[in-house]
Amino acid sequence: MSEKVYETIENLGVVPVVSINDADRSEGLAQALIEGGIPCVEITFRTAAAEESIRRINKAFPDMLIGAGTVLTIEQCEAAIKAGASFIVSPGLDPEIVKWCQAHDVPVIPGVCTASEVQKAVSLGLEVLKFFPAEASGGVRMVNDLCGPFPKVKFMCTGGINLLNLADYAASTKVISVGGSWMAKTDMIEKQQWKEITALCQQSLCSVQGFKFIHFGINTPCFDDACDAASKFWVFGMKPDVRSASTFMDSSIEIMHSMFKGKCGHVGFFCFDVERSLSYLSSRGFTVDSDSIKLDEKGRIKVAYLKQEIAGFAIHLVRA
């Protein structure tokens, strides 16, 4: 169960952290998050409505991944899991809560912000931790520093994160997800601003991909035609770099020496995590061309093409 929960969180890359004062708002909130592309939520036990909100969302949307946050006691763990939560998040490292969750096969993500806390968590058999409060504790630089002596540990970061600095965290291979309240603030929930919440979820999901245009690839039938095209681009001051399969013009245009992928060519994009971006794109109607996948030395996807074209161009994803 734990691996599936962590995989879902990592593929999303972002988890809304919400405080609900009125359980009657819970179903509307869940629908807004799902429409925004995020079928996952962490409901904090800061309010009396938390347990009932988890119960209602679990009943209305059984496929939604629900976490219970700000869990401080074993009693809250029991109440959250009974209501339908799938994982527990605590602001600090409480060994008793960790042991209870492990004994009941419940994924638990306790909060840490120092090397001593990380070491204690590792001694308890944990590899996924919450870095909190993230910005106040040194931000993504501190995350990367902590992973030096603890290379197997990864973090879900919360605290002081918003749309402006979200991508900084998502770019780190040591951050499986970023959590925060900016997508669904308490006053937005109370005012039932569902469209606004959906829009913020969509923005956040796109931000954690780290998409960045690399180049256009243009298909030509043969090397001679590629040379002819290159000579014309050269007139505009673009310098050719002739390689075995293609000629690059100032690295922004790739002229293929044959008819390659795509009716007309391809468009390349960098992204932080190809697996995460493929998950994101799959919910938007795109599928991966499995034959195009290339892995790096760590077994992660380094390069992949999508099956679908846009205006005759194949889409090429590259891990940044």
C-alpha positions as CSV (number, residue, x, y, z in Angstrom):
1,M,0.0,0.0,0.0
2,S,2.8,2.4,1.0
3,E,4.5,2.2,-2.4
4,K,1.3,2.9,-4.3
5,V,0.6,6.0,-2.1
6,Y,4.1,7.4,-2.5
7,E,4.1,6.7,-6.3
8,T,0.8,8.6,-6.7
9,I,2.1,11.5,-4.7
10,E,5.3,11.6,-6.7
11,N,3.6,11.4,-10.0
12,L,1.3,14.3,-9.1
13,G,4.2,16.3,-7.6
14,V,1.9,18.6,-5.7
15,V,-0.6,18.0,-2.9
16,P,-3.2,20.6,-1.7
17,V,-3.1,21.0,2.1
18,V,-6.5,22.2,3.3
19,S,-8.3,23.1,6.5
20,I,-12.0,22.7,6.4
21,N,-14.3,24.4,8.9
22,D,-17.5,23.1,7.5
23,A,-17.8,19.4,6.3
24,D,-20.6,20.5,4.0
25,R,-17.9,22.1,1.8
26,S,-15.9,18.9,1.5
27,E,-17.5,17.3,-1.6
28,G,-17.4,20.6,-3.5
29,L,-13.8,21.0,-2.7
30,A,-12.9,17.5,-3.7
31,Q,-14.7,17.9,-7.0
32,A,-12.8,21.2,-7.7
33,L,-9.5,19.5,-7.0
34,I,-10.3,16.6,-9.3
35,E,-11.3,18.9,-12.1
36,G,-8.0,20.7,-11.6
37,G,-6.2,17.4,-12.2
38,I,-5.3,16.6,-8.6
39,P,-7.2,13.6,-7.2
40,C,-5.4,14.0,-3.9
41,V,-5.7,16.1,-0.8
42,E,-4.2,16.4,2.7
43,I,-6.9,17.4,5.2
44,T,-5.4,18.8,8.4
45,F,-6.7,17.9,11.8
46,R,-6.7,21.6,12.8
47,T,-10.5,21.8,12.7
48,A,-13.3,19.8,14.2
49,A,-14.6,19.1,10.7
50,A,-11.5,17.2,9.6
51,E,-12.7,13.6,10.4
52,E,-16.2,14.1,8.9
53,S,-14.7,15.8,5.8
54,I,-12.4,12.8,5.2
55,R,-15.4,10.5,5.6
56,R,-17.6,12.5,3.1
57,I,-14.9,12.7,0.5
58,N,-14.0,9.1,0.7
59,K,-17.7,8.1,0.3
60,A,-18.3,10.5,-2.7
61,F,-14.9,10.0,-4.4
62,P,-13.6,6.6,-3.4
63,D,-10.7,6.8,-5.9
64,M,-9.4,10.0,-4.4
65,L,-6.2,9.7,-2.3
66,I,-6.8,11.3,1.1
67,G,-4.2,12.1,3.6
68,A,-4.7,13.3,7.2
69,G,-2.4,16.1,8.1
70,T,-1.3,17.8,11.4
71,V,-1.8,14.5,13.1
72,L,-0.5,14.7,16.7
73,T,-1.9,11.6,18.4
74,I,-2.5,8.0,17.8
75,E,-6.2,8.7,18.5
76,Q,-6.2,11.0,15.5
77,C,-4.5,8.4,13.4
78,E,-7.2,5.9,14.3
79,A,-10.0,8.3,13.6
80,A,-8.5,9.4,10.2
81,I,-7.9,5.9,8.9
82,K,-11.4,4.8,10.1
83,A,-12.9,7.7,8.2
84,G,-11.1,6.8,5.0
85,A,-7.6,8.4,5.0
86,S,-4.9,6.5,3.2
87,F,-1.8,8.2,4.7
88,I,-0.8,10.1,7.8
89,V,1.2,13.4,7.8
90,S,2.5,14.9,11.1
91,P,4.3,18.2,11.6
92,G,7.1,16.6,13.6
93,L,8.7,13.2,14.2
94,D,6.8,11.2,16.8
95,P,8.2,7.7,17.0
96,E,5.0,6.4,18.6
97,I,2.9,7.6,15.7
98,V,5.4,6.2,13.2
99,K,5.3,2.8,14.9
100,W,1.5,2.7,15.1
101,C,1.3,3.4,11.4
102,Q,3.9,0.8,10.5
103,A,2.1,-1.8,12.6
104,H,-1.1,-1.0,10.8
105,D,0.5,-0.8,7.3
106,V,-0.4,2.9,7.0
107,P,2.0,5.2,5.1
108,V,3.3,7.9,7.4
109,I,5.2,11.1,6.5
110,P,6.5,12.8,9.6
111,G,7.9,16.3,9.6
112,V,11.6,16.9,10.0
113,C,14.0,19.9,9.4
114,T,17.3,18.8,10.9
115,A,19.9,16.1,10.2
116,S,19.3,14.6,13.7
117,E,15.6,14.3,12.9
118,V,16.3,12.7,9.5
119,Q,18.7,10.3,11.1
120,K,16.1,9.2,13.7
121,A,13.5,8.8,11.0
122,V,15.9,6.6,8.9
123,S,16.5,4.5,12.0
124,L,12.8,3.9,12.2
125,G,12.9,2.6,8.6
126,L,11.5,5.7,6.8
127,E,12.6,7.0,3.5
128,V,9.9,9.5,2.6
129,L,9.7,12.5,5.0
130,K,8.0,15.9,5.3
131,F,10.4,18.8,5.2
132,F,8.7,21.4,7.3
133,P,8.7,24.4,7.6
134,A,10.5,24.3,4.2
135,E,11.2,28.0,3.4
136,A,12.0,28.9,7.0
137,S,14.4,25.9,7.3
138,G,16.6,26.7,4.4
139,G,14.4,25.8,1.4
140,V,15.4,23.4,-1.4
141,R,19.1,24.0,-0.8
142,M,18.7,22.5,2.7
143,V,16.8,19.6,1.2
144,N,19.6,18.8,-1.1
145,D,22.2,19.2,1.6
146,L,20.4,16.8,3.9
147,C,20.3,14.2,1.2
148,G,24.1,14.1,1.0
149,P,24.5,11.9,4.1
150,F,21.0,10.3,3.6
151,P,20.9,9.5,-0.2
152,K,17.9,7.2,0.0
153,V,15.6,9.9,1.7
154,K,13.2,11.9,-0.3
155,F,10.9,14.7,0.9
156,M,7.5,16.1,0.6
157,C,8.0,19.8,1.2
158,T,5.5,22.2,2.9
159,G,5.7,25.6,4.5
160,G,6.1,28.9,2.7
161,I,5.7,27.4,-0.7
162,N,3.5,29.0,-3.4
163,L,3.3,29.4,-7.2
164,L,6.3,31.7,-7.2
165,N,8.8,29.2,-5.7
166,L,7.0,25.9,-6.5
167,A,9.2,25.0,-9.5
168,D,12.4,25.4,-7.4
169,Y,11.4,22.5,-5.3
170,A,9.9,20.4,-8.1
171,A,13.2,20.6,-9.9
172,S,15.0,18.7,-7.2
173,T,15.2,14.9,-7.6
174,K,15.0,14.7,-3.8
175,V,11.5,16.2,-3.6
176,I,8.7,13.8,-4.4
177,S,6.0,16.4,-3.9
178,V,5.2,19.9,-2.7
179,G,2.3,20.6,-0.4
180,G,0.6,23.8,0.5
181,S,-2.6,25.7,1.1
182,W,-2.2,28.2,-1.8
183,M,-4.4,26.1,-4.1
184,A,-7.4,25.9,-1.7
185,K,-7.2,28.5,1.1
186,T,-9.7,28.2,3.9
187,D,-11.5,31.4,3.0
188,M,-11.8,30.1,-0.7
189,I,-13.3,26.9,0.6
190,E,-15.8,28.7,2.8
191,K,-16.8,31.0,-0.1
192,Q,-17.1,27.9,-2.4
193,Q,-14.7,29.4,-5.0
194,W,-14.5,26.1,-6.8
195,K,-13.5,27.5,-10.2
196,E,-10.7,29.5,-8.7
197,I,-9.4,26.4,-6.8
198,T,-9.6,24.3,-10.0
199,A,-7.6,27.0,-11.9
200,L,-4.9,27.2,-9.2
201,C,-4.6,23.4,-9.2
202,Q,-4.1,23.4,-13.0
203,Q,-1.5,26.2,-12.7
204,S,0.4,24.3,-10.0
205,L,0.4,21.0,-11.9
206,C,1.9,22.7,-15.0
207,S,4.5,24.5,-12.8
208,V,5.8,21.3,-11.3
209,Q,6.5,19.8,-14.7
210,G,9.2,22.4,-15.5
211,F,8.4,22.4,-19.2
212,K,10.9,24.4,-21.2
213,F,11.1,24.5,-25.0
214,I,14.3,23.0,-26.4
215,H,14.1,23.1,-30.2
216,F,12.0,22.4,-33.3
217,G,12.9,19.4,-35.4
218,I,12.1,19.6,-39.1
219,N,12.0,16.5,-41.3
220,T,13.6,16.4,-44.7
221,P,13.8,13.4,-47.1
222,C,17.6,13.2,-47.3
223,F,20.9,14.8,-46.4
224,D,21.0,17.0,-49.5
225,D,17.6,18.5,-48.7
226,A,18.7,19.1,-45.1
227,C,21.8,20.9,-46.4
228,D,19.7,23.0,-48.6
229,A,17.4,24.0,-45.7
230,A,20.4,24.7,-43.5
231,S,21.9,27.0,-46.1
232,K,18.7,29.1,-46.1
233,F,18.6,29.3,-42.3
234,W,22.3,30.4,-42.5
235,V,21.2,33.5,-44.4
236,F,19.5,34.6,-41.1
237,G,22.7,34.3,-39.2
238,M,22.1,30.8,-37.8
239,K,25.2,28.6,-37.7
240,P,25.0,25.0,-38.7
241,D,26.3,22.1,-36.6
242,V,26.2,19.0,-38.8
243,R,25.8,15.7,-37.0
244,S,25.2,12.1,-38.1
245,A,21.4,12.2,-38.1
246,S,20.6,15.9,-38.2
247,T,22.0,19.4,-38.5
248,F,21.4,21.8,-35.7
249,M,21.0,25.5,-36.4
250,D,22.1,27.5,-33.3
251,S,20.6,24.5,-31.3
252,S,17.1,25.9,-31.6
253,I,16.2,24.2,-35.0
254,E,17.1,20.6,-35.7
255,I,17.0,19.7,-39.4
256,M,16.6,15.9,-39.7
257,H,18.5,14.1,-42.5
258,S,15.5,11.8,-43.1
259,M,11.8,11.6,-42.4
260,F,11.9,11.1,-38.6
261,K,9.1,11.1,-36.1
262,G,6.1,13.3,-36.7
263,K,4.6,14.2,-40.1
264,C,6.5,17.4,-40.2
265,G,9.0,16.9,-37.5
266,H,9.1,17.2,-33.7
267,V,9.1,19.7,-30.8
268,G,11.4,19.1,-27.9
269,F,10.7,20.1,-24.3
270,F,12.7,19.7,-21.1
271,C,10.9,18.6,-18.0
272,F,12.0,18.0,-14.4
273,D,10.7,14.4,-14.3
274,V,9.6,12.5,-17.4
275,E,7.6,9.9,-15.5
276,R,5.7,12.7,-13.7
277,S,5.1,14.6,-16.9
278,L,3.9,11.4,-18.7
279,S,1.4,10.9,-15.8
280,Y,0.3,14.6,-16.1
281,L,-0.1,14.4,-19.9
282,S,-1.9,11.0,-19.8
283,S,-4.8,12.7,-18.0
284,R,-4.9,15.2,-20.9
285,G,-5.3,12.6,-23.6
286,F,-1.6,12.0,-24.5
287,T,0.1,8.6,-24.4
288,V,3.8,7.6,-24.5
289,D,5.4,5.9,-27.5
290,S,6.9,3.1,-25.5
291,D,9.4,2.2,-28.2
292,S,10.9,5.7,-27.9
293,I,11.8,5.5,-24.2
294,K,15.4,5.7,-23.2
295,L,16.6,5.3,-19.6
296,D,19.5,7.0,-17.8
297,E,22.0,5.2,-15.6
298,K,19.6,5.3,-12.6
299,G,16.8,3.6,-14.5
300,R,14.8,6.8,-14.9
301,I,13.3,7.8,-18.2
302,K,15.7,10.2,-19.9
303,V,13.9,10.6,-23.3
304,A,10.4,9.8,-24.6
305,Y,8.1,10.7,-27.4
306,L,4.4,11.0,-27.3
307,K,2.2,9.0,-29.7
308,Q,0.0,12.0,-30.5
309,E,1.2,14.9,-32.7
310,I,0.4,18.6,-32.6
311,A,-0.1,20.2,-36.0
312,G,2.0,17.4,-37.6
313,F,4.8,17.6,-35.0
314,A,5.7,14.8,-32.6
315,I,6.3,15.8,-29.0
316,H,9.7,15.0,-27.5
317,L,10.3,15.0,-23.7
318,V,13.8,15.2,-22.2
319,R,14.7,15.0,-18.5
320,A,16.3,18.3,-17.6
